[in-house]
Amino acid sequence: MTDRTTILHIFLLLRSTPAWLALSRQARADYIAGAVRPLFEKHPPRSSRFFDAEAFSGRCSDILLIEVEDLRRYGFLIDALRDEAFFGLPYFQVVDVIPTLEDSYRDYDAETGVAA
């Protein structure tokens, strides 16, 4: 077994709503800067990244990747987003949440002696 910290990579598949799309691009940018970024600063994940998927998927329009070491902090961030228009109005609906462990098979192999 390795002694590295377990980092959970959580993919949130999101669908933008008509309420979000009705905002001007400037209003969207202002909302992210004024309401969403402060929540990520208050409940900081290890890292986060946002991906546009609408041109490639009918299932979701966006993907938010959040990396965390502490699931409570992740839960706090999601609760804060639910209290905001981001998930509360909603501006975005959650299509799916996919928690993952990067290269987990390597840890399993090392733990069980399957691979050197």
C-alpha positions as CSV (number, residue, x, y, z in Angstrom):
1,M,0.0,0.0,0.0
2,T,1.3,3.5,-0.8
3,D,1.3,6.2,1.8
4,R,0.2,8.9,-0.6
5,T,-2.9,10.9,0.3
6,T,-6.1,9.7,-1.3
7,I,-7.4,12.3,-3.7
8,L,-10.9,11.9,-5.0
9,H,-11.6,13.2,-8.4
10,I,-15.3,14.0,-8.7
11,F,-16.8,14.7,-12.1
12,L,-20.1,16.6,-12.0
13,L,-22.0,16.3,-15.3
14,L,-24.1,19.5,-15.5
15,R,-26.8,20.8,-17.8
16,S,-27.3,24.5,-18.2
17,T,-30.9,25.7,-17.8
18,P,-32.9,28.2,-19.7
19,A,-32.4,30.6,-16.8
20,W,-28.6,30.5,-17.2
21,L,-28.8,30.8,-21.0
22,A,-31.2,33.8,-20.7
23,L,-28.4,35.8,-19.0
24,S,-26.0,37.8,-21.1
25,R,-22.5,36.5,-21.3
26,Q,-21.4,39.5,-19.2
27,A,-24.1,38.7,-16.6
28,R,-22.9,35.1,-16.5
29,A,-19.3,36.2,-16.0
30,D,-20.3,38.7,-13.3
31,Y,-22.3,36.0,-11.5
32,I,-19.4,33.5,-11.5
33,A,-17.0,36.2,-10.3
34,G,-19.3,37.6,-7.6
35,A,-21.1,34.5,-6.3
36,V,-19.4,31.3,-7.4
37,R,-15.7,32.0,-7.0
38,P,-16.1,33.2,-3.4
39,L,-17.8,29.9,-2.6
40,F,-14.8,28.0,-4.0
41,E,-12.5,30.3,-1.9
42,K,-14.6,29.7,1.3
43,H,-14.8,25.9,0.8
44,P,-11.6,25.3,-1.3
45,P,-11.2,22.0,-3.0
46,R,-7.7,20.8,-3.8
47,S,-8.4,21.9,-7.3
48,S,-11.2,22.4,-9.8
49,R,-11.7,22.7,-13.5
50,F,-14.6,23.5,-15.7
51,F,-15.2,22.0,-19.2
52,D,-17.6,22.8,-21.9
53,A,-19.3,19.8,-23.4
54,E,-22.4,21.1,-25.1
55,A,-20.9,20.9,-28.6
56,F,-20.1,17.2,-28.1
57,S,-22.8,15.8,-25.8
58,G,-26.6,15.8,-25.7
59,R,-26.4,14.5,-22.1
60,C,-24.7,17.4,-20.4
61,S,-23.5,20.9,-21.3
62,D,-20.7,21.2,-18.8
63,I,-18.4,19.1,-16.6
64,L,-17.0,20.3,-13.4
65,L,-14.1,18.4,-12.1
66,I,-13.4,18.8,-8.4
67,E,-10.4,17.2,-6.7
68,V,-10.7,16.8,-2.9
69,E,-8.8,15.1,-0.1
70,D,-11.6,15.8,2.4
71,L,-15.2,14.7,1.5
72,R,-16.6,17.1,4.1
73,R,-15.1,20.1,2.3
74,Y,-16.6,18.8,-1.0
75,G,-20.0,18.4,0.8
76,F,-19.8,22.0,2.1
77,L,-19.0,23.3,-1.3
78,I,-22.0,21.5,-2.9
79,D,-24.3,22.7,-0.1
80,A,-23.1,26.3,-0.7
81,L,-23.7,26.0,-4.5
82,R,-27.2,24.6,-3.7
83,D,-27.9,27.6,-1.5
84,E,-27.0,29.8,-4.5
85,A,-28.7,30.2,-7.8
86,F,-26.0,27.9,-9.3
87,F,-27.9,24.8,-8.2
88,G,-30.7,26.5,-6.4
89,L,-32.6,28.5,-9.1
90,P,-31.2,26.4,-10.8
91,Y,-28.7,27.8,-13.3
92,F,-27.4,24.2,-13.6
93,Q,-28.9,20.8,-13.1
94,V,-26.8,17.9,-12.0
95,V,-27.1,15.1,-14.5
96,D,-24.6,12.7,-12.8
97,V,-21.9,12.7,-10.2
98,I,-19.0,10.3,-10.9
99,P,-16.4,10.0,-8.1
100,T,-13.1,8.4,-9.2
101,L,-9.7,7.5,-7.9
102,E,-6.8,8.1,-10.2
103,D,-4.8,4.9,-11.0
104,S,-6.5,3.1,-8.1
105,Y,-5.6,-0.2,-9.7
106,R,-1.9,0.4,-9.1
107,D,-2.6,0.7,-5.3
108,Y,-4.7,-2.4,-5.4
109,D,-2.0,-4.3,-7.3
110,A,0.7,-3.1,-4.8
111,E,-1.5,-4.0,-1.8
112,T,-2.3,-7.5,-3.1
113,G,1.1,-8.2,-4.6
114,V,-0.3,-8.6,-8.1
115,A,2.3,-6.4,-9.6
116,A,5.8,-5.4,-8.6
